[in-house]
Amino acid sequence: MYQKVKALSSRLAEAKSMDMRSTIIVVLLTAFLSSITISLFDINRVQMLILSGIFLLMAGLSVAGYHAVASWGALFSAQYIVSTFLFSNFGIRDTAMLGLIAILICAGLLAGKTGTVVIGSAIIFEIAILGVLESRGIVLNKFSSDNNFSDYITLIVTISMITLIQWLVIGRLNNIITNAEKELTERKKFEAQLQEAEGRYRGLVESIPLVTYMAEPGIKGKWHFISPQITELTGFAPQEWLDDPGFWYSRVHPDDRDQTMKDEADALRKGRTPVLEYRLLTKDGRTVWVSDKSLVFLDMNTLLVQGFMLDITKRKRAEEQLTKHIAELQAVRGVSETLIQRTDLHKLIFETGEQIRFTFKANNVLIAIHDPNTNLINFPYDFEGARYRPNLSIKYGEGITTQIMNMKKPFFIHENWKEESEKLHVININKIPILSSMAVPIMINDRVLGLITLESTEREHAFNESDVPLLSTIAANLAVAIENTRLQDSLKQELDIQERLVRELELKNAELERFTYTASHDLKSPLITIRGFLGYLKQDAQNGNFERLNSDIQRISDATEKMHRLLNELLELSRIGRVANEAQNIPFSEIVEDALQRVEGQLKGNQVQVTVGSGFPVVRVDRERMVEVIQNLVDNATKFFGDQPSPQIEIGYKTEADQTIFFVRDNGIGIKREFHERIFGLFDKLDATSTGTGVGLALVKRIVEVHGGKIWVESEEGAGSTFCFTLGNTNL
């Protein structure tokens, strides 16, 4: 017996070691592929190639059996290389922070609780050191001025929470696996003892009073004898079995009849002793499991079987409970592994729902998640019968889901489901009537995040209190995943906002630099002209040269007019987005008509033919500003026809991918591709001799963007230009 148990323990240890090696190799190869992929995009290529080589080397060591060396070598190497990015690039705002979090998760997979604590502590210490160095000006990057004490505290607290949660999950998973292995060992030990006891006491067991019998085999075989113990086993008297040749067959459970008859016939045909296990229906409606063993012999040319029946109901139920318990533990382990490995919350919820459905054999499974931002309850996993239903949200406070969430405890409806659910104002959209259900809240720190609901359409009392611990454990794991994902999403949103603000600041700075240049150059130029000709004006007045005097005055007037126009357009540009007329619903065709009236003189003077499309949509815009857009685009087109003998302008719109695009097209000189972005810059004039100040297209771009749209040009040199733009609110 001792040798059998020892061999069993050895096999379990060997299987556990193989599982650990497989996990380490998979993690290291995944890390190898990830670092290789990053290097292909020329992102820190040298360091990534070095790191990929380290991962490959560590995977080889793990294959050779050096699991600890491979795990810690990979973790420390990865942390060292990723940390250099953190200190040399952008600090805590560098994407290397995501790499450190990935290393922390890998630490749990490679080195368990110890790896989680060591790597988590190292990351926290590293962030703290970086904060001290950055605050003292020793380590600086372009985001240092934006960082403050709360950023580091928030990041340290977040990493600490991830470390603690991962530590707890691994601890719980290890406990579950240890208990399962212990229980399996005990079970194997019990089976070994049982087999040994059966062999040792077989002779004794065969001599004690059991349900012994003698009968002809087959469905209608006549029973010649059955012992009185049959009454205690089934409730039927021996005479009832003897009087009716088909009585035994009628008492075999319907689900077992065909297989039992087949097993008996196969044994007789092959000359073996029939050894059967099946269920018998008792007189009071119960079901008992029996082990039926018999010997075959001939009596006066009649084939008979002589044997005994042993009640094995308790053993079968124990086996069923053990099988169920092992399946439950495997389900919990599967969910826990998914929790560690998955970062996509939707996939995690779907896989959790699948585990629950197969473990509990429920017809319908619903996982409800409450979104506090919208105050809606979503159903990311909703399985009914044989199909997945779409995620239909309901308002928090409606239906039985909210009521059970507020209870903060498991809830059952065992029978009379329709009547009981109506009392709780259930929103029932199931096609097949529900007979029983169970619901368990998804909670973390006494805060309810959602609900898991199981429903049976086949029987009442399908679920009971013994199902609660398993489902509650799954719900707790899912709650940790949801909370962790929300924290990560919140951090990502904060980083996205900061990145957007930085980009906007860079654009503002570029525009400010351009404005400064203009103020020192373009505005200075008219002043120099005025100062110079004032000197000439004085000389001409003293010399009586009235012809040059009038010319000097005209030069001064032109310079002041240019400065006045430039200042007005700068003021107009600065007002966009700050001072605006109230938006109104207006057909776009009216905007085009108003704009063409304002530039009618330029169009006639240049003999430009204008074509206006039809069927324009209604838009919600600042009418005056939008007229300025069309006016500036048309005015800009009239300046660049060159030697075109038949200048033409077309104003219209088109629809692409459910988006309305307005356009102003001309057949002028066109624009080189390298200048397509530059023309929208402030004071950027491709032709210095052309009229205008270079503010017009910048003004157009600002107005379009304020309306939630974007503008671009489609043009090639010598082939005309098409200015296209969209608006945020077009069709009403």
C-alpha positions in Angstrom: 0.0 0.0 0.0 2.8 2.4 1.0 4.6 1.8 -2.3 1.4 2.5 -4.3 0.8 5.8 -2.5 4.5 6.8 -2.9 4.3 6.0 -6.7 1.1 8.1 -7.0 2.8 11.1 -5.2 5.8 10.8 -7.5 3.5 10.9 -10.6 1.7 14.0 -9.3 5.0 15.8 -8.6 6.3 14.9 -12.1 3.1 16.2 -13.7 3.3 19.4 -11.7 6.9 19.9 -12.8 6.0 19.3 -16.5 3.2 21.8 -16.2 5.5 24.4 -14.7 8.1 23.9 -17.4 5.4 24.2 -20.1 4.2 27.5 -18.6 7.7 29.0 -18.3 8.5 28.0 -21.9 5.3 29.4 -23.3 5.8 32.7 -21.4 9.4 33.0 -22.5 8.6 32.3 -26.2 5.8 34.8 -26.1 8.2 37.4 -24.7 10.7 36.4 -27.4 8.2 37.0 -30.2 7.0 40.2 -28.6 10.5 41.7 -28.4 11.4 40.6 -31.9 8.1 42.2 -33.2 9.0 45.5 -31.5 12.5 45.5 -32.9 11.1 45.0 -36.4 9.4 48.4 -36.0 12.8 49.9 -35.2 11.7 50.6 -31.6 14.9 50.4 -29.4 16.0 47.7 -31.9 19.4 46.9 -30.3 18.0 46.5 -26.8 15.0 44.5 -28.1 17.2 42.1 -30.0 19.4 41.6 -27.0 16.3 41.0 -24.8 14.9 38.5 -27.4 18.2 36.7 -27.3 18.0 36.5 -23.5 14.4 35.2 -23.6 15.4 32.5 -26.2 18.4 31.5 -24.0 16.3 31.3 -20.9 13.7 29.1 -22.7 16.5 26.7 -23.6 17.6 26.6 -19.9 14.0 25.8 -18.9 13.9 23.0 -21.5 17.1 21.7 -19.9 15.4 21.7 -16.5 16.8 24.9 -15.0 13.4 26.5 -14.3 14.4 28.9 -11.6 17.5 30.2 -13.4 15.4 30.7 -16.6 12.6 32.4 -14.8 14.6 34.8 -12.7 17.2 35.4 -15.4 14.4 36.5 -17.8 12.6 38.7 -15.3 15.7 40.5 -14.0 17.1 41.0 -17.6 13.8 42.3 -18.9 13.3 44.6 -15.9 16.9 46.0 -16.3 16.5 46.7 -20.0 13.0 48.2 -19.8 14.1 50.3 -16.8 16.9 51.9 -18.9 14.2 53.1 -21.3 12.3 54.6 -18.3 15.3 56.6 -17.1 16.7 57.5 -20.5 13.5 58.4 -22.3 10.3 59.9 -20.8 10.2 58.7 -17.3 6.9 57.5 -15.9 5.1 58.7 -19.0 7.2 56.4 -21.3 5.5 53.4 -22.8 8.1 51.4 -20.9 5.7 51.6 -17.9 3.4 49.2 -19.7 6.4 46.9 -20.2 7.1 47.0 -16.4 3.5 46.0 -15.8 3.8 43.2 -18.3 6.9 42.0 -16.5 5.1 42.1 -13.2 2.3 39.8 -14.6 4.9 37.5 -16.1 6.6 37.4 -12.7 3.5 35.8 -11.3 3.4 33.2 -14.1 7.2 32.4 -13.9 8.0 32.7 -10.2 4.6 32.7 -8.4 4.1 34.7 -5.2 7.8 35.3 -4.7 8.3 36.7 -8.2 5.3 38.9 -7.8 6.5 40.4 -4.5 10.2 40.8 -5.7 9.4 42.3 -9.1 6.5 44.4 -7.8 8.7 45.8 -5.0 11.5 46.5 -7.4 9.2 48.4 -9.8 7.8 50.5 -6.9 11.3 51.2 -5.6 12.4 52.1 -9.1 9.5 54.6 -9.5 10.3 56.1 -6.2 14.0 56.6 -7.1 13.0 58.1 -10.4 10.7 60.5 -8.6 13.5 61.6 -6.2 16.0 62.0 -9.0 13.6 63.9 -11.2 12.4 66.2 -8.4 16.1 67.1 -7.7 16.8 67.8 -11.4 19.3 64.9 -11.7 17.2 63.0 -14.3 15.1 65.2 -16.6 13.0 64.6 -19.7 10.5 66.7 -21.6 7.6 65.7 -19.3 9.5 66.5 -16.1 7.9 69.9 -15.8 4.4 68.3 -16.0 5.0 65.7 -13.3 4.1 66.2 -9.7 4.1 64.3 -6.5 0.6 62.9 -7.0 1.6 61.3 -10.3 4.2 59.1 -8.6 2.0 58.4 -5.6 -0.9 57.3 -8.0 1.5 55.1 -10.0 3.0 53.5 -6.9 -0.4 52.8 -5.4 -1.6 51.3 -8.7 1.5 49.0 -9.0 1.0 48.1 -5.3 -2.6 47.1 -5.9 -1.7 45.1 -9.0 1.0 43.3 -7.0 -1.3 42.6 -4.1 -4.1 41.4 -6.2 -1.9 39.1 -8.2 -0.3 37.8 -5.0 -3.7 37.0 -3.6 -4.9 35.4 -6.8 -1.8 33.2 -7.0 -2.1 32.3 -3.3 -5.7 31.3 -3.8 -5.0 29.3 -6.9 -2.1 27.5 -5.2 -4.4 26.6 -2.2 -7.1 25.3 -4.5 -4.6 23.2 -6.5 -2.9 21.9 -3.3 -6.3 20.9 -1.9 -7.3 19.2 -5.1 -4.0 17.3 -5.3 -4.4 16.2 -1.7 -8.0 15.1 -2.2 -7.0 13.2 -5.4 -4.2 11.5 -3.5 -6.6 10.5 -0.7 -9.0 9.3 -3.3 -6.4 7.1 -5.0 -5.3 5.9 -1.6 -8.8 5.0 -0.8 -9.3 3.2 -4.1 -6.1 1.2 -3.5 -7.2 0.2 -0.1 -10.6 -0.8 -1.4 -9.1 -2.9 -4.1 -6.8 -4.6 -1.6 -9.7 -5.2 0.8 -11.9 -6.6 -1.9 -9.2 -9.2 -2.8 -8.5 -10.0 0.9 -12.1 -10.5 2.0 -13.8 -11.7 -1.2 -14.4 -15.1 0.2 -15.9 -13.6 3.3 -18.1 -11.2 1.4 -19.4 -14.0 -0.9 -20.5 -16.0 2.2 -22.5 -13.3 3.9 -26.2 -12.7 3.2 -26.6 -10.5 0.1 -29.3 -10.4 -2.5 -28.5 -13.7 -4.1 -30.4 -15.0 -7.1 -30.7 -17.6 -9.8 -32.3 -16.8 -13.1 -32.3 -17.3 -16.9 -30.5 -14.4 -18.7 -32.2 -12.0 -21.1 -35.2 -9.6 -20.9 -37.8 -12.3 -20.4 -35.6 -14.8 -18.5 -37.4 -16.7 -15.8 -36.3 -16.1 -12.2 -35.9 -19.3 -10.2 -34.8 -17.9 -6.9 -34.1 -14.5 -5.2 -33.2 -14.0 -1.6 -35.4 -12.0 0.9 -32.8 -9.2 1.1 -34.4 -7.9 -2.2 -37.3 -6.5 -0.2 -35.0 -4.4 1.9 -33.2 -3.2 -1.3 -36.1 -2.5 -3.6 -39.3 -2.8 -1.5 -40.6 -5.6 -3.7 -41.2 -9.1 -2.3 -39.3 -12.1 -3.8 -42.5 -13.6 -5.2 -43.1 -10.6 -7.4 -39.8 -11.3 -9.1 -40.5 -15.0 -9.5 -44.1 -14.6 -10.9 -43.2 -12.2 -13.7 -40.3 -13.1 -16.0 -40.0 -9.5 -17.2 -40.1 -7.9 -13.8 -36.4 -7.5 -13.4 -36.1 -5.7 -16.8 -39.0 -3.4 -15.9 -37.3 -2.3 -12.7 -34.0 -1.4 -14.4 -33.8 2.3 -15.0 -34.9 3.2 -18.6 -31.6 5.0 -19.2 -29.6 1.9 -18.3 -31.7 -0.9 -19.9 -30.1 -1.0 -23.3 -26.5 -0.8 -22.1 -27.1 -3.4 -19.3 -28.6 -6.0 -21.7 -25.8 -5.3 -24.2 -23.1 -5.8 -21.5 -24.7 -9.1 -20.3 -25.1 -10.5 -23.8 -21.4 -9.6 -24.7 -20.2 -11.3 -21.5 -22.2 -14.5 -22.2 -21.1 -14.6 -25.8 -17.4 -14.3 -24.9 -17.7 -16.8 -22.0 -16.9 -14.2 -19.3 -18.7 -13.6 -16.0 -21.2 -10.8 -16.3 -20.3 -7.9 -14.1 -22.9 -5.2 -14.4 -23.6 -1.8 -12.7 -27.0 -0.3 -13.2 -29.8 1.5 -11.4 -33.0 -0.1 -10.1 -36.3 1.7 -9.5 -37.6 0.9 -6.0 -41.2 0.6 -5.0 -41.3 4.0 -3.3 -39.9 5.8 -6.4 -36.2 6.0 -5.4 -33.3 4.9 -7.5 -30.5 2.6 -6.2 -27.3 1.6 -7.8 -26.4 -2.1 -7.7 -23.4 -4.1 -8.7 -24.6 -7.3 -10.3 -22.0 -10.2 -10.5 -22.9 -13.7 -11.5 -21.6 -17.1 -12.7 -22.9 -18.9 -15.7 -23.7 -22.6 -15.7 -26.0 -25.2 -17.4 -28.7 -27.0 -15.5 -30.5 -29.7 -17.4 -29.6 -28.0 -20.7 -30.9 -24.7 -19.4 -28.5 -21.7 -19.3 -28.6 -20.1 -15.9 -26.8 -17.2 -14.1 -26.3 -17.4 -10.4 -25.0 -14.3 -8.6 -25.6 -11.5 -6.1 -26.6 -7.8 -6.1 -24.7 -5.3 -4.0 -26.1 -1.9 -3.1 -23.4 0.6 -4.3 -25.6 3.7 -4.2 -23.4 5.5 -1.7 -20.3 4.8 -3.6 -21.8 6.0 -6.9 -23.0 9.2 -5.3 -19.6 9.7 -3.7 -18.0 9.3 -7.1 -20.5 11.7 -8.7 -19.8 14.3 -5.9 -16.0 13.8 -6.4 -16.2 14.1 -10.1 -18.4 17.2 -9.7 -16.0 18.7 -7.2 -13.0 18.1 -9.4 -14.8 19.7 -12.4 -15.6 22.7 -10.1 -12.0 23.0 -9.1 -10.9 22.8 -12.7 -13.5 25.5 -13.6 -12.1 27.8 -10.8 -8.6 27.1 -12.0 -9.5 27.9 -15.6 -11.2 31.2 -14.6 -8.2 32.1 -12.4 -5.7 31.4 -15.2 -7.8 33.4 -17.6 -7.8 36.2 -15.0 -4.0 36.3 -15.0 -3.5 35.8 -18.7 -6.3 37.9 -20.2 -6.2 41.7 -20.4 -9.3 42.0 -22.7 -12.3 42.3 -20.3 -14.8 41.2 -22.9 -12.9 38.0 -23.7 -12.5 37.3 -20.0 -16.2 37.7 -19.4 -17.1 35.5 -22.4 -14.7 32.7 -21.3 -15.9 32.9 -17.7 -19.5 32.6 -19.0 -18.5 29.5 -21.0 -16.8 27.9 -18.0 -19.9 28.6 -15.8 -22.3 27.2 -18.4 -20.4 23.9 -18.9 -19.7 23.5 -15.2 -23.2 24.0 -13.9 -25.0 22.6 -17.1 -27.3 25.6 -17.0 -29.6 26.3 -20.0 -29.3 30.0 -19.6 -26.4 32.0 -18.3 -26.3 35.8 -17.9 -23.4 38.0 -16.7 -24.6 41.5 -15.9 -22.1 44.4 -15.3 -23.1 47.8 -13.9 -21.4 50.8 -15.6 -21.3 53.6 -13.0 -20.5 56.2 -15.7 -23.7 55.6 -17.6 -25.7 54.0 -14.7 -26.6 51.2 -17.1 -26.5 47.4 -16.6 -25.0 45.7 -19.6 -25.1 42.0 -20.4 -21.7 41.2 -22.1 -22.5 37.4 -21.8 -26.1 36.4 -22.4 -26.6 32.8 -23.4 -30.1 31.3 -23.9 -30.8 27.7 -24.9 -28.5 27.4 -27.9 -27.7 31.0 -28.9 -26.0 34.1 -27.7 -28.3 37.1 -27.3 -27.1 40.6 -28.1 -26.0 42.9 -25.3 -29.1 44.9 -24.4 -28.6 47.5 -21.7 -31.2 48.3 -19.0 -31.2 51.3 -16.7 -29.9 50.6 -13.1 -33.0 50.3 -10.9 -35.1 48.3 -13.2 -36.0 44.6 -12.9 -34.8 41.8 -10.7 -31.1 42.3 -11.6 -30.9 45.6 -9.7 -32.8 44.2 -6.7 -30.5 41.1 -6.3 -27.4 43.4 -6.7 -28.8 45.5 -3.9 -29.3 42.4 -1.7 -25.6 41.6 -2.0 -26.2 37.9 -1.4 -27.1 34.8 -3.5 -30.7 34.5 -4.5 -32.8 31.4 -5.6 -36.1 30.7 -7.2 -36.6 27.0 -6.9 -40.2 26.6 -8.1 -43.2 28.6 -9.4 -40.7 30.7 -11.2 -43.1 32.9 -13.2 -45.1 33.8 -10.2 -42.1 34.5 -7.9 -40.3 36.5 -10.6 -43.3 38.7 -11.2 -43.2 39.8 -7.6 -39.7 41.2 -8.2 -40.7 42.9 -11.5 -38.4 40.7 -13.6 -37.8 41.7 -17.3 -38.3 38.3 -18.9 -37.4 37.9 -22.6 -36.8 34.2 -22.6 -38.6 32.1 -25.3 -38.6 28.9 -23.2 -40.3 29.1 -19.7 -37.8 29.1 -16.8 -38.4 26.6 -14.0 -35.6 27.6 -11.5 -32.8 30.0 -11.2 -29.8 31.1 -9.1 -28.0 34.5 -8.9 -24.8 35.5 -7.2 -23.5 39.1 -7.0 -20.1 40.1 -8.4 -18.6 42.0 -5.5 -15.3 43.5 -4.4 -14.9 45.2 -1.0 -18.6 45.1 -0.3 -19.2 46.9 -3.6 -21.4 45.2 -6.2 -20.1 45.3 -9.8 -22.6 43.0 -11.4 -24.4 39.7 -11.2 -24.1 36.1 -12.5 -27.4 34.4 -13.1 -28.1 30.7 -13.9 -31.4 29.5 -15.2 -32.8 26.0 -15.9 -35.6 25.4 -18.4 -35.6 21.6 -17.7 -36.4 21.1 -14.0 -37.2 22.8 -10.7 -34.7 22.9 -7.8 -31.9 22.7 -10.4 -29.5 24.7 -8.2 -29.0 24.6 -4.4 -26.8 26.1 -1.6 -23.9 23.7 -2.4 -23.5 25.5 -5.7 -23.0 28.9 -4.1 -19.3 28.6 -2.9 -18.0 27.7 -6.4 -20.1 30.4 -8.2 -19.1 33.0 -5.5 -15.4 32.1 -6.0 -15.8 32.6 -9.8 -17.7 35.9 -9.2 -14.9 37.1 -6.9 -12.2 36.4 -9.5 -14.3 38.1 -12.1 -14.7 41.2 -9.8 -10.9 41.5 -9.4 -10.5 41.4 -13.2 -13.2 44.0 -13.8 -11.7 46.3 -11.1 -8.2 45.9 -12.5 -9.3 46.6 -16.0 -11.2 49.7 -15.0 -8.1 51.0 -13.2 -5.9 50.3 -16.3 -8.5 52.1 -18.5 -8.6 55.1 -16.2 -4.8 55.4 -16.3 -4.7 55.0 -20.1 -7.4 57.7 -20.5 -5.4 60.1 -18.2 -2.3 59.5 -20.3 -4.2 60.0 -23.6 -5.6 63.3 -22.3 -2.1 64.5 -21.3 -0.7 63.5 -24.7 -3.5 65.4 -26.4 -2.8 68.5 -24.4 0.9 68.3 -25.2 0.1 68.1 -28.9 -2.3 71.0 -28.7 0.4 73.0 -26.8 2.9 72.3 -29.5 0.6 73.5 -32.2 -0.2 76.6 -30.3 3.5 77.3 -29.8 4.2 76.8 -33.5 1.4 79.2 -34.3 2.7 81.7 -31.7 6.2 81.5 -33.3 4.7 82.2 -36.7 2.7 85.1 -35.3 5.8 86.6 -33.6 7.7 86.3 -36.9 4.9 88.1 -38.7 4.7 90.9 -36.1 8.5 91.5 -36.5 8.6 91.1 -40.3 5.2 91.6 -42.1 4.0 94.3 -39.8 7.4 96.0 -39.8 7.5 96.2 -43.6 4.7 98.8 -44.0 6.2 100.9 -41.2 9.5 101.0 -42.9 7.8 102.0 -46.1 5.9 104.8 -44.3 9.0 106.1 -42.5 11.0 106.1 -45.8 8.5 108.0 -47.8 7.8 110.5 -45.1 11.4 111.6 -45.6 10.9 111.9 -49.3 7.6 113.7 -48.7 9.5 116.4 -46.7 12.1 116.8 -49.4 9.6 117.0 -52.2 7.5 119.6 -50.3 10.6 121.8 -49.7 11.6 121.5 -53.4 8.1 122.1 -54.7 8.0 118.8 -56.6 4.3 118.2 -56.3 4.2 115.3 -58.8 6.5 113.2 -56.6 4.7 114.6 -53.6 1.4 113.0 -54.7 3.3 109.7 -55.5 4.8 109.7 -52.0 1.4 110.2 -50.4 0.0 107.3 -52.4 2.8 105.1 -51.3 2.2 106.0 -47.7 -1.5 105.4 -48.1 -1.0 102.0 -49.7 1.3 100.9 -46.8 -1.2 102.0 -44.2 -3.9 100.2 -46.0 -1.9 97.0 -46.1 -1.1 97.2 -42.4 -4.8 97.9 -41.7 -5.9 94.9 -43.7 -3.2 92.7 -42.1 -4.2 93.7 -38.5 -7.9 93.2 -39.3 -7.3 89.6 -40.6 -5.1 88.8 -37.6 -7.9 90.1 -35.3 -10.4 88.0 -37.2 -8.3 84.9 -36.9 -7.8 85.4 -33.2 -11.6 85.7 -32.6 -12.4 82.3 -34.2 -13.5 79.9 -31.5 -13.9 82.7 -28.8 -16.5 85.1 -30.3 -19.1 83.3 -32.5 -22.6 83.9 -33.7 -25.3 81.5 -32.5 -25.4 78.3 -34.6 -28.5 77.9 -36.8 -30.0 75.3 -39.1 -29.6 76.6 -42.7 -29.5 75.1 -46.2 -25.9 75.1 -47.4 -27.1 76.4 -50.7 -28.0 79.8 -49.0 -24.4 80.0 -47.7 -23.0 79.5 -51.2 -25.3 82.1 -52.6 -24.3 84.7 -50.0 -20.6 84.0 -50.5 -20.8 84.3 -54.3 -22.6 87.7 -54.0 -19.6 89.0 -52.0 -17.0 88.0 -54.6 -19.2 88.8 -57.6 -16.8 91.6 -58.6 -13.7 89.4 -58.7 -15.6 86.7 -60.6 -16.8 89.1 -63.3 -13.5 90.9 -63.5 -11.6 87.6 -64.1 -14.5 86.2 -66.3 -14.8 83.1 -64.1 -17.6 80.7 -64.8 -19.1 79.3 -61.5 -21.1 76.0 -61.4 -23.1 75.3 -58.2 -24.4 71.8 -57.4 -27.9 71.0 -56.2 -29.5 69.1 -53.3 -27.2 70.5 -50.6 -28.1 69.3 -47.1 -29.1 71.5 -44.2 -26.3 72.3 -41.8 -26.1 73.6 -38.2 -23.4 76.3 -38.3 -22.4 79.9 -37.6 -23.8 81.3 -40.8 -21.5 84.3 -41.1 -18.4 82.2 -40.5 -19.4 79.6 -43.0 -20.0 82.3 -45.6 -16.4 83.5 -45.0 -15.2 79.9 -45.7 -16.8 79.7 -49.1 -15.9 83.4 -49.8 -12.2 82.8 -49.0 -12.0 79.6 -51.0 -13.6 81.2 -54.1 -11.4 84.3 -53.7 -8.3 82.2 -53.3 -9.2 80.3 -56.5 -9.6 83.5 -58.6 -6.0 84.5 -57.7 -4.3 81.3 -59.2 -5.8 80.7 -62.6 -2.6 81.7 -64.3 -3.0 81.8 -68.1 -6.1 79.6 -68.0 -8.3 81.0 -70.9 -11.5 79.5 -69.5 -11.4 79.8 -65.7 -14.0 77.7 -64.0 -15.0 77.1 -60.3 -17.3 74.3 -59.2 -19.0 74.2 -55.8 -20.7 71.0 -54.7 -20.7 68.1 -52.2 -20.4 64.3 -52.2 -21.1 61.5 -49.7 -18.4 58.9 -48.7 -18.8 56.4 -45.9 -21.9 58.1 -44.5 -20.0 61.4 -44.4 -20.9 64.6 -46.3 -17.9 66.3 -48.0 -18.2 69.8 -49.4 -15.8 71.0 -52.1 -14.7 74.0 -54.1 -12.9 72.9 -57.3 -11.0 75.1 -59.9 -9.0 74.5 -63.1 -6.2 76.8 -62.2 -2.4 76.3 -61.9 -2.7 73.7 -59.1 -0.4 73.1 -56.1 2.6 70.8 -55.7 2.0 67.9 -53.4 4.7 69.0 -50.9 2.8 72.2 -50.3 -0.6 70.7 -49.5 -0.2 71.1 -45.7 1.8 74.3 -45.8 -0.8 76.4 -47.6 -3.1 76.2 -44.5 -0.3 77.7 -42.3 -0.5 81.3 -40.9 1.0 83.8 -43.5 2.3 81.0 -45.7 2.1 82.4 -49.3 3.5 80.1 -52.0 3.5 83.1 -54.4 5.0 86.2 -52.7 3.8 88.5 -55.6 0.2 87.5 -55.2 -2.3 89.7 -53.5 -3.5 89.0 -49.9 -1.9 88.5 -46.6 -1.6 84.7 -46.3 -4.2 84.6 -43.6 -7.2 83.5 -45.7 -6.7 79.7 -45.7 -5.6 79.7 -42.1 -8.9 81.5 -41.3 -10.8 78.8 -43.3 -9.1 76.0 -41.5 -9.8 77.5 -38.0 -13.5 78.0 -38.8 -13.9 74.4 -40.2 -12.2 72.9 -37.1 -14.3 75.0 -34.7 -17.3 73.4 -36.4 -15.9 69.9 -35.7 -14.7 69.2 -39.2 -11.5 69.0 -41.2 -10.2 70.5 -44.4 -7.7 69.3 -47.0 -6.7 69.9 -50.6 -6.5 67.5 -53.6 -4.3 69.0 -56.3 -1.4 68.5 -58.6 0.7 71.2 -60.4 -1.0 72.2 -63.6 -4.2 70.2 -62.9 -6.3 72.6 -60.8 -7.2 72.3 -57.1 -10.1 70.9 -55.1 -10.5 72.1 -51.5 -12.6 69.6 -49.5 -14.0 70.0 -46.0 -16.4 68.3 -43.6 -18.5 69.6 -40.8 -19.3 68.0 -37.4 -23.1 68.6 -37.7 -24.3 68.3 -41.2 -27.5 66.3 -41.8 -30.4 67.3 -39.4 
